[in-house]
Amino acid sequence: MNQIIKFTANRVWRTYQGGKLLDTIEGKENPKDSSFPEDWIGSTVEARNVGREHVSEGLAMVENASGEIVAFRDLLKKDQRFFLGKNGNAVRSMDDIPLVKYLDSSTRLHFQAHPTREFAQQRLGLPRGKTEAYVILETREDVKDPYIYAGFQRSPSREQLKKWIETQDIQSIEGCFDRISVKPCDVFLLPGGRPHALGEGILMLEIMEPSDLAVRFEFERCGYVIPEQARFMDRGIETALDAFNFEPVPPEKTDQEFRCLPTIMLDDGQGNRLEQLIGADKTPCFTVRRASVNGQFTRQEDAFFYGIVTQGSGAIVIDGETIQLKQWERFFCPAGVAEFAYMSETGMSILECYPGNV
Ligand SMILES: O=P(O)(O)OC[C@H]1O[C@](O)(CO)[C@@H](O)[C@@H]1O
């Protein structure tokens, strides 16, 4: 099976609203915002939705060679060497697979922070934290100045924050942040520990460590109250506060701390270009690249990646076989596919999400 694997939509319930654009992308008749604002692309992670334990959410399902529908992660485990390749001498671990999502917000998300990898391992006994990155794809026209909140610009003391969380003094919490304006093509990296909230009206590709761990320190958004168990990763407030990075990021330093500027890795002068959006200099957790295609763009890669067609359309050719690619389609390219070529006469942009340190 020397091929890419395409994914169908895999919408996941969340505590905030959105998803109208995802409905549109899926060709639904009546696109609308709902509690399904995310699409988890080829996910090997199960969503943690307290109160919805009866529903299995998050895991991507695919068809295997015998036509059976199986969890994508089980398919990968059947030939981990081929699909994931090697890291040094060892076959890559399933924990190296980033979690990639389309996220389409119609409301601001609640204030939250995710654990770092070290915190997850040392304090929660879990292999991965949730350092995350955002590639902004589109913003909604009716939202005048789309924004995110990232890191405290004016850090409260631990005791102060604890009090504000307990009394849900959202005005004071919001006062710790300045809005960071966002526009399509912007890229941000949010290391674990950094408090944040995504603003309304943003469609993004979100890339993160493979986990669904969040400290939610705003308990109510748009009428939905987050159950107690889901607020502090099922731990107490002291453990949750330990996960925070309180180091202030003053307004003049937010770009330096969170914004990632692309660097050109390859440009053939004919319109084909490969850019590094997030590399090992930023995080060991995952790698993000953008391929811009004009004509034929032949590539050699020895690591696996998720490909997401964010603009235009075209095809990918592997071993003489041509597979069409349309805008918004997403696929997994196994590490065992050593060479492939993108083709597009009209132009195509593909975001490629790899494991860290490739
Ligand atoms: O609290 P919820 O509804 O799970 O939402 C958390 C969402 O916030 C994000 O961490 C973005 O900041 C998403 O990855 C995640 O799904």
Ligand as a Chemical Component Dictionary entry (heavy atoms), coordinates in Angstrom:
data_LIG
# 
_chem_comp.id                   LIG 
_chem_comp.type                 NON-POLYMER 
_chem_comp.pdbx_formal_charge   0 
_chem_comp.three_letter_code    LIG 
# 
loop_
_chem_comp_atom.comp_id 
_chem_comp_atom.atom_id 
_chem_comp_atom.alt_atom_id 
_chem_comp_atom.type_symbol 
_chem_comp_atom.charge 
_chem_comp_atom.model_Cartn_x 
_chem_comp_atom.model_Cartn_y 
_chem_comp_atom.model_Cartn_z 
_chem_comp_atom.pdbx_ordinal 
LIG O1 O1 O 0 -12.356 23.096 26.197 1  
LIG P1 P1 P 0 -12.630 22.484 24.886 2  
LIG O2 O2 O 0 -13.999 22.696 24.400 3  
LIG O3 O3 O 0 -12.187 21.083 24.882 4  
LIG O4 O4 O 0 -11.750 23.272 23.862 5  
LIG C1 C1 C 0 -10.428 23.196 23.939 6  
LIG C2 C2 C 0 -9.883  23.571 22.616 7  
LIG O5 O5 O 0 -8.947  24.601 22.769 8  
LIG C3 C3 C 0 -7.766  24.326 22.046 9  
LIG O6 O6 O 0 -6.799  23.850 22.942 10 
LIG C4 C4 C 0 -7.296  25.585 21.358 11 
LIG O7 O7 O 0 -6.748  26.497 22.285 12 
LIG C5 C5 C 0 -8.178  23.180 21.113 13 
LIG O8 O8 O 0 -7.132  22.340 20.706 14 
LIG C6 C6 C 0 -9.127  22.432 21.995 15 
LIG O9 O9 O 0 -9.926  21.514 21.351 16 
# 
loop_
_chem_comp_bond.comp_id 
_chem_comp_bond.atom_id_1 
_chem_comp_bond.atom_id_2 
_chem_comp_bond.value_order 
_chem_comp_bond.pdbx_ordinal 
LIG O1 P1 DOUB 1  
LIG P1 O2 SING 2  
LIG P1 O3 SING 3  
LIG P1 O4 SING 4  
LIG O4 C1 SING 5  
LIG C1 C2 SING 6  
LIG C2 O5 SING 7  
LIG C2 C6 SING 8  
LIG O5 C3 SING 9  
LIG C3 O6 SING 10 
LIG C3 C4 SING 11 
LIG C3 C5 SING 12 
LIG C4 O7 SING 13 
LIG C5 O8 SING 14 
LIG C5 C6 SING 15 
LIG C6 O9 SING 16 
# 
